[in-house]
Amino acid sequence: MRSGTAFTQGLRQAVDNGPVWTVEAVRQVRYHVVSSDGLFAPDNTTLLNGCPEVPLRLGDRRLVVMDENVDALYGATVREYFACHGIDAQVVPLRADEAVKQWDAVTRVVDAMNDFGIDRRREPVIAVGGGVLTDIVGFAASLYRRGTPYIRIPTTLIGLVDAGVGVKTGVNYELGKNRLGTYAPAAATFLDRSFLRSLDLRHISNGLAEILKMALIRSEDLFVLLESCGAAVRADRFQGTTDELAAAADTIVAESIHLMLEELQPNLWESSLERCVDYGHTFSPTIEMHALPELLHGEAVVVDMALTTALSALRGYVSETQADRIYSVIHSLGLPLWNEVLDDPALLENALEDTVRHRDGRQRLPLPVGIGRHRFVDDLTPTELREAARLVRGYGQQPPFGFPLETCVSARVGM
């Protein structure tokens, strides 16, 4: 007989062929996302005491794995900060981009952890870099001694608003995007927008793609803000050089992170596979891996979003005017609608088949409904997919949205 507790460990149940034990347990998860510009300024103590679970004290040691490009720009500042506060920091530069986001990069981090003689519980690894770097370090930390804490300090916009706030780690395997990985939340993520001032605009656009994703499926208000201010905030690299730009940048970043965390928190381990944050991630993993190194992650995501916007327009979920607005914002944020790998008609169908395997035998395809809402579908056909691709390719980079409503209706009815 079960006890009255909600979860019973060591439950013994008698059966004909012998006893069976069933163990149920809940893993408590607690992690922090902390915003602090000028994180490595000598008088900024946020990294020292901003997260009570992972404090930094005089005499502590830390292994710091840093993107080699970030090291070239900020390495001296980072080293000086730790020295100023009496922290024995060993900095390990690492190349970190999609072309080398492979198992070998993970083992290099594991080797560094092993050589450092890291204390499994008391010396969290610090990852300083973009989303690729934090994914690699998080994966290595989750494997080393079956779990070593780590801290993320993202230095790209996509790292701040997407890769830095969830719990997934991973690397690519063959042509599979993040095919190897774990669920391993960082103890803390420290967000510092001052790093963005050294990014080229393409990488700002790359992060804006993930922000636009959240706007299209969750918040019309955020979309309107991107529509009115996104291009100016992009040009300003989220630095807030005027009061108006500062207010817009603050709201865009905070709202996109809040919306993301609202979706992630109740479903961290993806027990439910209907995840609206998968919008833009049905076809993009295949597109990105086939287009490497031409497309960045966010660029592949926005190509996926362009296709799924067209699908929604074909089904009448998105009006012609709304589609035109979406594509115009994509263009204004410096993002692409198309890539030549899509000239292969089989690519998208293969991508959908792979996604179905990833989503437990169903498409579970999130599509925008108007702007700021979404729905899931399981009945997408190859005919629809080809028609959506044709429409997006014909649209190009110039508004207005280039297909008449009767084309949408006939394409849908003729399936």
TORDO-823328 format. One record per residue: residue in three letters; x, y, z of N, C-alpha, C in turn. Coordinates in steps of 0.2 Angstrom, whole numbers, plus 2048, in hexadecimal, padded with zeros to 3 digits. Layout:
BEGIN
ALAXYZXYZXYZ ...
END
This chain:
BEGIN
MET8047FA800800800800804806800 ARG80380B7FC8068117FC806815802 SER80B81980480A81D80A807823807 GLY80582880C80282E80A806833807 THR80C8328068118388038108387FC ALA81183E7F981083E7F281583A7EE PHE81B83A7F08208367EC8248317F1 THR82482B7F08268267F482C8237F1 GLN8328237F58388207F28388197F5 GLY83B8147F183B80D7F483580A7F5 LEU83080B7F08298087F182A8017EF ARG8287FC7F38287F57F28217F27F0 GLN8217EF7EB81B7EC7E981C7E47E7 ALA8187E07EB8187D97EA8157D77E3 VAL8197D37DF8167D07D98187C97D9 ASP8157C57D58157BE7D481D7BC7D3 ASN8207BF7CF8277BD7CE82C7C17D2 GLY82A7C47D782F7C77DC82E7CE7DD PRO8317D27E18307D97E38327DD7DE VAL82E7E37DD8307E87D98307EF7DD TRP8367F37DC8367F97DF8357FF7DA THR8318047DB8308097D78328107DB VAL8378137D88398197DC8378207D8 GLU8348247DC83282A7D98358307DD ALA8388357D983B83A7DC83B8417D8 VAL83B8467DB83B84D7D88418507D9 ARG8448537D484A8577D484985E7D4 GLN84A8617DA8498687DA84E86C7D6 VAL84B8717D28508757CE84F87C7D0 ARG85587F7D18558877D285B88A7CF TYR85988F7CB85F8927C885D8997C7 HIS86289E7C68618A57C68638A87BF VAL8608AD7BD8628B17B78628B87BA VAL8688BA7BA86A8C17BD86D8C67B8 SER86A8CC7B886C8D17B38708D67B6 SER8768D77B387B8DC7B687F8DF7B1 ASP87E8E57AE8838E77A988A8E97AC GLY88F8E87A88968EA7AB8988E57B0 LEU8968DE7AF8978D97B489F8D87B6 PHE8A38DA7B28AA8D97B38AE8E07B5 ALA8AA8E57B68AD8EB7B98AF8EA7C0 PRO8B58EC7C28B88EA7C88B38EC7CE ASP8AF8F17CE8AB8F27D48A48EF7D3 ASN8A38EB7CE89D8E77CE89D8E07D2 THR8998DF7D789A8D97DB8948D47D9 THR8918D57D488B8D07D288E8C97D2 LEU8938C87CE8968C27CD8988BE7D4 LEU89A8C37D889C8C07DF8978BE7E3 ASN8918C27E488C8C07E88858C17E6 GLY8848C17DF87E8C27DC87A8BC7DC CYS87D8B67DD8798B07DD87B8AC7E4 PRO8778AC7E98798A97EF87C8A27EF GLU87989E7EA87B8977E98828967E6 VAL88589B7E388C89A7E08908A17E2 PRO8918A27E88958A87E989C8A77E8 LEU8A08AD7E78A78AD7E58AA8B17EB ARG8AF8AD7EE8B28B07F48BA8B17F3 LEU8BD8B57F78C48B67F68C88AF7F7 GLY8CC8AE7F38D08A77F38CD8A27EF ASP8C68A27ED8C389D7E98C789C7E2 ARG8C68967DF8C88957D98C28947D4 ARG8C48967CE8BF8957C88C28937C2 LEU8BF88E7BE8C188C7B88BC8907B3 VAL8BF8957AF8BB8997AA8BC8977A3 VAL8B78947A08B78927998B4898795 MET8B889B7908B68A178D8B78A0785 ASP8B28A27828B38A277A8B98A6778 GLU8BD8A37748C38A67728C38AD76F ASN8BD8AF76C8BC8B57698BB8BA76F VAL8B78B87748B58BC77A8BC8BD77E ASP8C08B877E8C68B97828CA8BE77F ALA8CB8BE7788CF8C37748CC8CB776 LEU8C68CB7778C38D27788C38D4780 TYR8C18CF7848BF8D078B8C48CC790 GLY8C88C878D8CC8C37928D08C7797 ALA8D38CC7958D78D079A8D38D379F THR8CD8D679D8C88D97A28C68D37A7 VAL8C48CD7A58C28C87A98C78C67AE ARG8CD8C57AB8D38C37B08D48C87B5 GLU8D48CE7B38D58D47B88D08D47BD TYR8C98D27BB8C48D27C08C58CD7C6 PHE8C68C77C38C78C27C88CD8C37CD ALA8D38C57CA8D98C77CE8D78CC7D3 CYS8D38D17D18D28D77D58CE8D47DB HIS8CA8CF7DA8C68CD7E08C98C67E3 GLY8CF8C57E28D38BF7E58D08B97E3 ILE8CE8B87DD8CB8B17DA8D18AE7D6 ASP8D38A87D78D78A57D38D48A27CD ALA8D48A57C78D08A37C18D58A17BC GLN8D389B7BA8D78987B48D28997AE VAL8D489D7A98D089E7A38D289979D VAL8CE89679B8CF8917958CB89478F PRO8CF89678A8CB8997848C9892780 LEU8C489377C8C188E7788BD890772 ARG8BF88D76D8BB88F7678B488C767 ALA8AF8917668A888E7678A4891762 ASP8A388E75C89E89075789B889755 GLU89588A75189188474F89687F74B ALA89B88174789F87C7448A3878748 VAL8A487A74E8A88757538A4874759 LYS89E87475989987375E89886B75E GLN89D86776089E86075F8A085D766 TRP8A08577668A285376C8A985576E ASP8AE8567698B585876B8B585E76F ALA8B186376E8B18697728AF867779 VAL8AA86377A8A88617818AE85D785 THR8B28597818B78557858BD85A786 ARG8BE8607828C38657848C186878B VAL8BB86978C8B986D7928B9868798 VAL8B78617978B885C79C8C085C79E ASP8C485C7998CB85B79A8CD86179F ALA8CB86779D8CD86D7A18CA86C7A8 MET8C486A7A98C28697B08C68647B3 ASN8C885E7B08CB8597B38D285C7B5 ASP8D685F7B18DC8627B28DC8677B8 PHE8D786B7B88D68707BD8D586D7C4 GLY8D38677C48D18637CA8CB8667CE ILE8C68677CA8C086B7CC8BD8687D2 ASP8BA86C7D78B68697DC8AF8697DA ARG8AD8637DA8A68617D78A18667D9 ARG8A18677E089B86B7E389C8727E3 ARG8A28747E58A487B7E78A78807E2 GLU8A987D7DC8AC8817D78A98817D0 PRO8A38847D08A08847C98A48877C4 VAL8A48847BE8A78867B88A388C7B6 ILE8A78917B38A48977B18A58977A9 ALA8A08987A58A089879E89E89F79C VAL8A38A27988A28A97958A28A978E GLY89D8AA78B89D8AA7838958A9781 GLY8958A877A88E8A777788B8A1779 GLY8858A077688189A777884893776 VAL88989377188C88D76F89188B775 LEU89589077789988F77D89688D783 THR89089078588D88E78B88A88778A ASP88788678488587F78388A87A784 ILE89087B781896876782898875789 VAL89987B78D89B87B794896877798 GLY88F87979788A87679B88A86F79A PHE88B86C79488A865792890862796 ALA89686579689C86279989B8627A0 ALA8988677A38978677AB8928627AD SER88D8617A988885C7AA88B8557AA LEU8908547A789384D7A689884C7AB TYR89C8517AD8A28507B18A084E7B8 ARG8A28487BB8A08467C18988467C2 ARG8958457BC88E8447BC88A84B7BE GLY88E8507BE88A8567BF88F85B7C3 THR8918607C08958667C389286C7C2 PRO8918707C788D8777C689187B7C1 TYR88D87F7BD8918847B988D88A7B9 ILE8908907B688D8967B688E8997AF ARG88989C7AC88989F7A58898A67A5 ILE88E8A97A188E8B07A088E8B1798 PRO8888B17968878B278E88A8B978C THR88D8B97868908BF78388C8C177D THR8878BD77B8848BE77487C8BF776 LEU8798C37728718C477386E8BD773 ILE86F8B976F86C8B276F86D8AE775 GLY8738AF7788758AC77E8718AF784 LEU8708B678486C8BA7898658B878A VAL8628B778485B8B67848588AF783 ASP85D8AB78185B8A477F85F89F782 ALA86589E77F86989878286B899789 GLY86B89F78C86D8A079386889F798 VAL86289F79685C89F79B85989879C GLY85A89379885788C79885C88779C VAL85A88179B85E87C79E86187779A LYS86087879386387378E86A87478D THR86E86F78C87586F78A87686B784 GLY87B86B78087B86777A881869775 VAL88286477188786576B884861765 ASN88686375F884860759887859758 TYR88385575588684E75388484C74C GLU88984B74888884B74188485173E LEU87F84F73B87A85573987585673D GLY87585474487085574887185B74D LYS86D86074D86E86675186D864758 ASN87286575D87186476486F85D765 ARG87185876186F85176287184E768 LEU87785076B87984E771879853776 GLY87685277C875857781872854787 THR87185978C86E85779386985D795 TYR86585C79A86286179D8668637A3 ALA8698697A486D86A7A986D8727AA PRO8698747AF86987B7B086F87E7B3 ALA8718847B18778877B487588A7BB ALA87988A7C087788D7C68758947C6 ALA8788987C187689F7C08798A17B9 THR8758A57B68778A87B08778B07B1 PHE87D8B37B087D8BA7B187D8BE7AA LEU8788C27A98778C67A387B8CD7A3 ASP87F8CE79E8828D479E8828D7796 ARG87D8DC79587C8DE78E8828E278C SER8878E479088D8E878E8918E4789 PHE8918DD7898948D97858928DA77D LEU88C8DC77D8898DC77688C8E2772 ARG88F8E77758918ED7718978EB76C SER89A8E576E89F8E376989D8DE764 LEU8978DC7648948D775F8938DB758 ASP8948D77538928DA74D88A8D974C LEU8878DD7488808DE74887C8D7746 ARG8808D374287D8CD74087C8C9746 HIS8808C974B87F8C575187A8C8756 ILE8798CE7558738D275986D8CF755 SER86C8CF74F8678CC74B8658C574D ASN86B8C174E86A8BA74F8668B9756 GLY8678BD75B8648BD76185D8C0761 LEU85C8C575C8558C875B8508C3758 ALA8538BE75584F8B875284B8B5758 GLU84F8B375D84C8AF7628478B4766 ILE8488BA7678448BF76A83D8BF766 LEU83E8C075F8388C075B8348BA75B LYS8378B475C8348AE75D82F8AF763 MET8318B176982D8B276F8278B776D ALA8298BC76A8238C176881E8BE764 LEU8208BA75F81B8B875A8168B275D ILE8198AF7628148A97658118AB76C ARG8148B176F8128B27768108BA777 SER8128BE7738118C57758118CA76F GLU80B8CC76E80A8D176980D8D876B ASP80D8D97718108E07748188E0772 LEU81B8DA7738228D97728238DA76A PHE81F8D77668208D875F81F8DF75D VAL81A8E376081A8EA75E8208EE760 LEU8238EC7668298F076882F8EE763 LEU82F8E87618348E675C8338EA755 GLU82D8EA75382A8ED74D82C8F574D SER82B8F875382C8FF753834901755 CYS8378FD75983D8FF75C8438FA75A GLY8418F47588468EF75784C8F0753 ALA84B8F474D8518F67498558FA74D ALA8538FF75085790475485B901759 VAL8578FD75D85B8F97638608F5760 ARG85F8F275A8648ED75786A8F2755 ALA8698F775286E8FC7508728FE756 ASP86F8FF75C8729017628758FC766 ARG8748F67638778F07678758EF76E PHE86E8F176F86B8F077686F8F477B GLN8738F97798778FD77E873902782 GLY86D90477F86990A78286D910782 THR86F91377D87391977C86E91F77D THR86891E77D86392377E85E921783 ASP85A92578685592278B85091E787 GLU84E92078184991C77E84C91577C LEU85291577985590F77785690A77E ALA85890D78385990978985390678C ALA84D90A78C84790778E844902789 ALA8459037838438FD77E8488F777F ALA84E8F877F8538F27808518EE786 ASP8508F278C84E8EF7928488EB792 THR8438EE78F83D8EA78E83D8E478A ILE8408E57848418DF77F8458D9782 VAL84A8DB78684E8D578984A8D278F ALA8488D67938448D479983E8D0797 GLU83A8D27928348CF7918358C978D SER83A8C878983B8C278583E8BD78A ILE8428BF78F8448BA79483F8B7798 HIS83A8BC79A8358BA79F8308B579B LEU82F8B779582A8B379182D8AC790 MET8348AB78F8378A578E8378A1795 LEU8388A479A8388A17A083189E7A3 GLU82C8A27A18258A07A282489A79F GLU82689979982589379582988D797 LEU83088E79983488979B8338867A2 GLN83188B7A78318897AE82D8837AF PRO8268827AD82287D7AE8248767AA ASN8298777A682A8717A18328717A0 LEU8368717A583D8727A484086B7A0 TRP83D8667A284085F7A083C85D799 GLU83886179783486079183085A791 SER82C859797828853798822854793 SER82085B79181B85C78C81F85E786 LEU81E85B78082185D77A81E862776 GLU81886577881586A775818871778 ARG81D87377682087977882087F773 CYS81D88477581D88A77082388D76F VAL82888C77482F88E77383388A76D ASP83088576B83288176583088575F TYR82D88A75F82B88E759832890756 GLY83288F74F83889174C83E88B74C HIS83C88674F84188075083F87A74E THR83A87A74983887474683C872740 PHE83D87773C841876736848878737 SER84987D73B85088173C85687C73D PRO85587774285B87374385E87073D THR85986D73885C86A73285F87072D ILE85B87572D85D87B72986487D72B GLU86587E73186B88173487187C733 MET87087673487687173387887072C HIS87387172787487072087787771D ALA87687C72187888371E87F885721 LEU88188172688888372A88D884725 PRO89188972689188E72B88D895729 GLU88989472488689A72188189D726 LEU87D89972987889C72D87A89B734 LEU8788A17388798A073F87289D742 HIS87289B74886C89874B86689C74B GLY8668A274D8608A674C85E8A7745 GLU8638A87418618A973A85D8A3737 ALA85F89D73985C89773785589673A VAL85489974084E89974484989E740 VAL84B8A373E8478A873B8458A6734 VAL8498A273184789F72A84189A72C ASP84289673183C892733836896735 MET83789B7388318A073A82E8A3734 ALA8328A472F82F8A772982B8A1725 LEU82D89B725829896722823895726 THR82389572D81D893731818899731 THR81B89F7308168A472F8128A3728 ALA8168A17238128A071D80D89A71E LEU80F89572280A890723804892727 SER80589672B7FF89972F7FB89E72A ALA7FE8A17267FA8A57217F68A171C LEU7F989B71A7F68967167F089471A ARG7F08937207EB8907247E6895726 GLY7E789B7257E38A17287E48A272F TYR7E98A07327EB8A27397EE8A973A VAL7F18AB7357F58B17347F28B572E SER7F08BB72F7ED8BF7297F38C1724 GLU7F18C371E7F68C571A7FA8CC71D THR7F68D07207F98D67237FE8D4728 GLN7FC8CF72D8008CD7328078CA72F ALA8068C672A80C8C37278118C8724 ASP80E8CD7218128D271F8168D6724 ARG8128D772A8168DA73081B8D6732 ILE81A8CF73381F8CB7358258CB731 TYR8248CA72A82A8CA72682D8D1726 SER82A8D672682D8DD7278318DE72D VAL82F8DB7328338DB7388398D7738 ILE8398D173583E8CD7348448D1730 HIS8418D472A8468D77268498DD72A SER8458E172E8488E773184D8E5737 LEU84D8DF7398518DC73E8588D973B GLY8588DA73485E8D773185F8D0730 LEU8598CC7308598C57308568C3729 PRO8588BC7278568BA72184F8B6721 LEU84C8B571B8468B271A8488AB717 TRP84D8AA71484E8A470F8568A370F ASN85789C70E85E89A70D85E895707 GLU8638957038638916FD8638896FF VAL86488770586388070685C87E706 LEU85788270685088170584E8806FE ASP8538816F985287F6F28518776F2 ASP8538736F685286C6F684B86B6F9 PRO8468696F58408686F883F8636FD ALA84485E6FD84385970284685B709 LEU84986070A84D862710847863715 LEU84286771483D86971983986371B GLU83885E71683485871883885471C ASN83F85371B84384F71F844853726 ALA84485972684485D72D83E85B731 LEU83885B72E83285A731832853734 GLU83484E730835847732839846738 ASP83F84A73884384A73E84084D744 THR83D85274383985574983485174C VAL83084D74782B84974A82E84374E ARG83484174C83883C75183A83F757 HIS83B84675783E84975D83884B762 ARG83284B75F82C84D763827847764 ASP82A84176482683B766821839761 GLY82283A75B81E83775681983C753 ARG81984275681484775381884D751 GLN81485174D81785874B81885D750 ARG81285D754812862759815869757 LEU81386B75181687174E812878750 PRO81687C754813882756812887750 LEU80D88A74F80C88F74A80989574D PRO80B89B74A8088A174D8018A274B VAL7FD8A57507F68A674E7F58AE74F GLY7F48B274A7F58B974A7FC8BA74C ILE7FD8BF7518048C17538038C175B GLY8078BD75E8078BC7658038B6768 ARG8008B27647FD8AC7668008A6762 HIS7FE8A076380089A7607FB894761 ARG7FC88F75C7F988975D7FD88375A PHE7FC87D75C80087775A7FC874755 VAL7FF8717507FC86D74B80086774A ASP7FC86274780085B7467FE85973F ASP7FB85D73B7F985B7347FC85E72E LEU80286172F80686472A80785F724 THR80686171E80785D71880D85F714 PRO81085B71081685D70C813862707 THR80D86270580B86770080B86E703 GLU80886E70980887470D80F87770E LEU81387370F81A87571181E87870B ARG81D8747058208776FF81D87D6FD GLU81687E6FE8138846FC81588A700 ALA81688970781988E70B820890709 ALA82488B70882B88D70582B8916FF ARG82688F6FA8268936F482489A6F6 LEU81F89B6FA81D8A26FC8238A66FF VAL8268A370482C8A77078318A8702 ARG8338A46FE8388A56F98368AB6F4 GLY8308AB6F282E8B06EE82D8B76F1 TYR82D8B76F882C8BD6FB8338C16FB GLY8388BD6FC83F8C16FC83F8C5703 GLN8438CB7028448CF7078408D5707 GLN83B8D67028388DC7018308DC703 PRO82D8E07078268E07088238E3702 PRO81C8E27018188DF7058188D7704 PHE8148D47098148CC7088118CA702 GLY8148C66FE8138C56F780F8BF6F5 PHE8098BE6F88048B96F57FD8BB6F7 PRO7F98BB6F27F28BD6F37EE8B76F7 LEU7E98BA6FB7E58B56FF7E28AF6FC GLU7E08B06F57DD8AB6F27E28A56F1 THR7E88A76F07EE8A26EF7EE89E6F6 CYS7EE8A16FC7EE89E7027E8899703 VAL7E289B7017DC8977027DC8916FD SER7DE8926F77DE88C6F27E48876F4 ALA7E988A6F77EF8856F97EC8816FF ARG7E88847037E68807097E187B707 VAL7DC87D7037D68797017D98736FD GLY7DE8756F97E08706F47E486A6F7 MET7E586A6FD7EA8657007E685E700 
END
